[in-house]
Amino acid sequence: MNRGNITISAGPRLRVALVLAIIADALQIVVFPLFVGGAESPADDVLDIGVGAVLIYLLGWHWEFLPSFVAKLVPGVDLVPFWTMAVANVYRRQKRIVATIEGIRDENQTGRDQRNS
């Protein structure tokens, strides 16, 4: 077992979060504007609160979710797929953190190997 090895993969939680975000954005872009738009739509508000809660449950708290939630309350801005972009940004940021940690670990291991030689 390799301790300290961290991998972030497109596992089931991320896939579910991404599919949920895409479905929520599609509903808000295609279906909900047919009825009432912007902050006046209770369906939009309920959907945003539910999606935000489920995404936090699946991926943990990330600051990317807050602007997505607030922007969805502005009329017209809800036509941008903010939930999908937020989930993609969380995944991108996690991958960058893992790459940095693995790079530091590899540098430390190389330094130890050179000292031991």
C-alpha positions as CSV (number, residue, x, y, z in Angstrom):
1,M,0.0,0.0,0.0
2,N,1.4,3.4,-1.0
3,R,0.8,5.9,1.7
4,G,0.5,9.5,0.8
5,N,-0.7,8.7,-2.7
6,I,-3.7,10.9,-3.5
7,T,-5.8,10.5,-6.6
8,I,-8.8,12.4,-7.6
9,S,-10.6,10.6,-10.4
10,A,-13.9,11.1,-12.1
11,G,-15.5,8.8,-9.7
12,P,-19.2,8.2,-9.1
13,R,-19.7,11.2,-6.9
14,L,-18.2,13.6,-9.4
15,R,-20.1,12.0,-12.3
16,V,-23.4,12.3,-10.4
17,A,-22.6,15.9,-9.5
18,L,-21.8,16.7,-13.1
19,V,-24.9,15.0,-14.5
20,L,-27.1,16.8,-11.8
21,A,-25.5,20.2,-12.7
22,I,-26.1,19.6,-16.4
23,I,-29.7,18.6,-15.9
24,A,-30.4,21.6,-13.6
25,D,-28.8,24.0,-16.0
26,A,-30.7,22.5,-18.9
27,L,-34.0,22.8,-17.0
28,Q,-33.2,26.5,-16.1
29,I,-32.2,27.3,-19.7
30,V,-34.8,25.4,-21.7
31,V,-37.8,24.6,-19.6
32,F,-38.2,27.2,-16.9
33,P,-38.0,30.4,-19.1
34,L,-41.2,29.1,-20.8
35,F,-43.1,29.9,-17.5
36,V,-41.5,32.7,-15.5
37,G,-37.9,34.0,-15.6
38,G,-35.3,35.1,-13.1
39,A,-35.8,35.5,-9.4
40,E,-39.6,35.6,-9.7
41,S,-39.7,31.8,-10.4
42,P,-40.1,29.7,-7.3
43,A,-39.3,26.6,-9.3
44,D,-35.9,28.1,-10.1
45,D,-35.3,29.0,-6.5
46,V,-36.3,25.5,-5.2
47,L,-34.1,23.9,-7.9
48,D,-31.1,26.1,-7.0
49,I,-31.4,25.4,-3.3
50,G,-31.7,21.6,-3.9
51,V,-28.9,21.5,-6.4
52,G,-26.6,23.5,-4.2
53,A,-27.4,21.2,-1.2
54,V,-26.8,18.0,-3.2
55,L,-23.6,19.3,-4.7
56,I,-22.3,20.2,-1.3
57,Y,-23.2,16.8,-0.1
58,L,-21.5,15.1,-3.0
59,L,-18.4,17.2,-3.4
60,G,-18.1,19.1,-0.1
61,W,-18.2,22.9,0.3
62,H,-16.5,24.8,-2.4
63,W,-16.5,28.6,-3.0
64,E,-17.4,28.0,-6.6
65,F,-20.9,27.1,-5.6
66,L,-21.7,30.4,-3.9
67,P,-21.4,32.6,-7.0
68,S,-23.3,30.1,-9.0
69,F,-26.2,30.2,-6.5
70,V,-26.3,34.0,-6.3
71,A,-26.0,34.5,-10.0
72,K,-29.0,32.2,-10.6
73,L,-31.2,34.7,-8.7
74,V,-30.5,37.5,-11.2
75,P,-33.0,37.6,-14.1
76,G,-31.4,36.6,-17.4
77,V,-28.2,35.4,-15.9
78,D,-29.8,32.1,-15.2
79,L,-29.3,31.3,-18.9
80,V,-25.6,30.6,-18.2
81,P,-24.8,27.1,-17.1
82,F,-23.3,28.1,-13.8
83,W,-23.8,24.9,-12.0
84,T,-22.0,22.9,-14.7
85,M,-19.1,25.4,-14.7
86,A,-18.9,25.3,-10.9
87,V,-18.6,21.5,-10.8
88,A,-16.0,21.5,-13.7
89,N,-14.0,24.1,-11.9
90,V,-14.1,22.1,-8.6
91,Y,-12.7,19.1,-10.5
92,R,-10.1,21.2,-12.3
93,R,-8.9,22.8,-9.1
94,Q,-8.7,19.4,-7.3
95,K,-6.7,17.9,-10.1
96,R,-4.2,20.9,-9.9
97,I,-3.9,20.5,-6.1
98,V,-3.2,16.8,-6.5
99,A,-0.6,17.4,-9.3
100,T,1.2,20.0,-7.0
101,I,1.2,17.6,-4.0
102,E,2.5,14.7,-6.2
103,G,5.2,17.0,-7.7
104,I,6.3,18.0,-4.2
105,R,6.3,14.4,-3.1
106,D,8.4,13.3,-6.1
107,E,10.9,16.1,-5.5
108,N,11.2,15.1,-1.8
109,Q,11.7,11.4,-2.8
110,T,14.3,12.4,-5.4
111,G,16.2,14.4,-2.8
112,R,16.1,11.5,-0.4
113,D,17.3,9.1,-3.0
114,Q,20.3,11.4,-3.9
115,R,21.2,11.8,-0.2
116,N,21.1,8.0,0.3
117,S,23.3,7.3,-2.7
